[in-house]
Amino acid sequence: MRTLVINLTRFGDLLQTQPVFTGLKRLGHSTGLVCLRNFQGAAALLRDVDAVHPVAGERFLADLDRSWPDALGGCLEWIDRVRQEFRPDRVINLTPSLPARLLARSLSGGDALGFAVDEFGFGAYSTAWAAFLEATSRHRGSSPFNLVDLFFKSAHLGDAPREFRLADPAPEDVRAVAGLIAAQTDAPHAGFVGMQLGASAAKRQWPVASFARTAGFLWERHRLLPVILGSKDELPLAEEFARAVAVPHASLAGATGLGQLGAAVSSLRLLVTNDTGTMHLAAGLNVPILAIFLATAQPWDTGPYLPGALCLEPDMDCHPCPFSHQCSIDFACRTHVAHEAVCAYLDGFLASGRWPGLSGLGVRAWECVRSPDGFLDLESRSGHGGGQRAVWNRIQRAAWRRFLDGDPVVFQGDEGDGLPEGFRAGVRATLIQASGLLDVLLQQARVLAAAPRPAMRAKFLATWQRLDSLFASDASLCALAHLWMHLSQAESQDLDHFVSFAQKVSGLVSSLSSLLAPRP
């Protein structure tokens, strides 16, 4: 079997596709990757990829400005070349954008797995997991699953073991990085601590001054030599760090390609980082990580896929904030995570090899762990495991895990203990209303099947729309709104299939409603 995987996302997301390739290799597949040309270098960091076919997206866009027929012709020529060179038996598309869906259909010659389009050009999904992945990518903070697990399930790899192990750095890259560091300092040390100062947005960057204070602590107490990582765009941050720190250090910012960045990360004793592609690189190289999640970043879905990694986020009611949020407190979360808290966790880890349990430091600390079902999970190291967000995420994990696999959603009854009464009552009120609408919709569907009159069809569609609006109105159920809209539409071509899907949603709603009911 020759399987071609499409991932047209950024550096970090591309690295998180690694377990998909390893899973395919275990099944005996030859594997190919379609990625954006500007991230082609990241493909060299992946293991178990037999062929890489970069997409020149910027060239296609430039051609469109000149002549759309020429642009279309160039795209079709590229598709023909990939099909001739790789000869895919199957295409898995892990990018939900329309261009990626159309590309998947063209390369597969028909149906593709993951994100696809149907014969009419409408978006389609080969599995409910892919629909859930798109739902949570649009509503950040609504997913209780790590992106790696969602990629894996969307690729139809089931419950097979996930192995996130990137390719070992090339020896010449290791030597080159060692030379770059040695040229800057010959201070005796007990190892390197990497520091990734940048992030995808300034609001998600921990202050450089806090990195500098942490670097000073690690040098004075543990003799770890700070090594600054980053791209050319992050050179100003590295220069700011150099002005703020008073201990020996080396900077690789802007001095390494992706291969040498991998070599540099592999040489670290640990990495202190924002939520970045470098963090995911360290996870795939099994390097200990302390990652800081600020503003819109949160560890439940984009945390490092490495059991034993530690994620810190500010203990603030407003965190994480939505992408469209206009912060009225000037992103105070950036300074809410104090360097003293970071140093306390690092000190405990370096002394014992385990992250300490600490509370009252103004942070929520989550250690990445492997759950019994094989998914990555988070375990509190700061006493926040019983908070509303953690409890609700555990409930969602159990519910979505069964629903998306097509199994009945069943709870023991005590999973909701610890949720505030106001939260329980609010979500349950939405669920009770949804349950009533689902009953009406199912009755209307049966009548419509027996007598497909226009008046009943209009009532049916009105009830369907009310359900969609109801789910969308509750932030705790926004993923269900997306699933309801897209999956029910997909099933609507056959009324029996639609009724079966609506009954499954009704079962999910009923189970959640019962769980959140007041307990005697």
Phi, psi and omega in degrees: 000130178251114186245126179255125182253130178255124173218104183256037181256192187275182186308305185296315179296324179297317178298326183286359173278351186309312181299334177295314180295318179296320178296321178293320179298321179297334178273000177088017183276149161275137189238142174230157180233133169251119181222168175292144185298326181288351174246018180300325180298330180293334181298332178292342178276349182274147175261154172070025175250120185272332182210144179237131179236095182286143177262126179274070184301320181292328178290319178299320179294319178296321178295325179298323179295329182272311184196115181294327176298319178295320180297315179296319179298318178296321179294316180294324177297318179297316180299315179299320181295317179296318181295325179286321184283317185263330181053062184292136170275336183208145178238131175244117179256121182252015179241123187279359183293156180298316178303320180293322178296316179295321178298318180298317180295319181294318182288329181274342183073015181167241183279141175238158177270158182083240180263128185216184170232149178275186184292345178262000179090006179273150179300139180222161180228139178275347179208151178297335178297322178294320177297321178293322178300316179293321180301315183282337175289333178275337182234075182303141183095354181261359182256129174268006184246143174292146182302325179300316179294323179292320174302314185298313180290324179293338179272009177063036178263005171063223183254022176297156179300140176262126177240113179258086180228111180280171181292145177292142179298149178290142180305322181293329176289322178298316180294319181297317180295318178301321178292322179297319180289315182298330180289343184258332180201143175244022182294130175300139184211170180255012181139175181254142168243119180279146178226115178260102189281330186271174175204179183291341178210150183300325182294344180258012181258126170294140185303140178302323179299325179289321174300317183296317179295321178294320177298317178299318179298314183293329176288310184294322186267325187237000179056039174267128183276120179291134175235118183274130179247157177152170181272179178299326179295340182261009177302319177301326177292320178295322178292321177296320178299315182299324179288333186268340187260149181238022181236162178301144178197169175227147179240127175251010182299123179074003185252358185231146166278183183293325178296316179289329175298318176299320178295319179296315181296320182294340181273356187279149170279328172197164180237131171252124194208158163280179177286100189217171172297327177299323176301314180292327175298315179297321179299318180287346177255008176061040178261129180305142188227136161241114184245142183247126185247119185232159176055243184278349182281137176211145193282347185297322183251331183243016178293165181294134181275068184212104175305131183102346175288153181242134178243129177246139174220155182294139178276075182230141182299332184274357182261137357278153181265154178293159181296328182274003186289134173259104188290128180269355182240024173055043177050056179297345178299333182296325180260352180291329175278102184281148179295334178298322178293316179299316181295324180297316178292318179296321180298315179296320180293315182292335180279327188235347185081005179228148178284128183286157171270113184228143179228166177075020182256007178080012180229156168257120183251128182233124175265133178287131181223160175266124180278164182302333181275005176093351179279157173281139181226174178239139178236129186289137172246014182226011178085019182257010183294340179261008180287165184303313184296317181293317181294315180296323177294323177295320178296314180298319179302313181294318183291308183293324181304316182282316184298313184290335175273358179084017181259155176298142179269113183231136178241156175287325178123342182251005183297334182272358179300133181105343176286135178301145183300322180298319178294313180302313183295320182294312181293320181295324178300318177295318182294320179296317179296320179295322179299318178296317179295323178295320177299315179297316182298319180294322176296317179296323179296321180292319177295318181296324178295324181280324183217087185286069180272149181302321182296318179290325178297320179296319178295318179301312181294325179294320178293318178302316181293321178298321178296315179301314180295323180295312179299318183292336183284345182251115183300333181284347184237018186296329177295324178294327178299314180295316180297318181299314182297311190276317183285325178292325175296319180297325181275349188287347179292340175230116186297326178296319178295320179298315180300318179298317179294316180298325178293324177293318177296320178298320177296319177298312181298317181295318180295317179294320180297317179295321180297323184271001179294149178303136180263141180294000000 
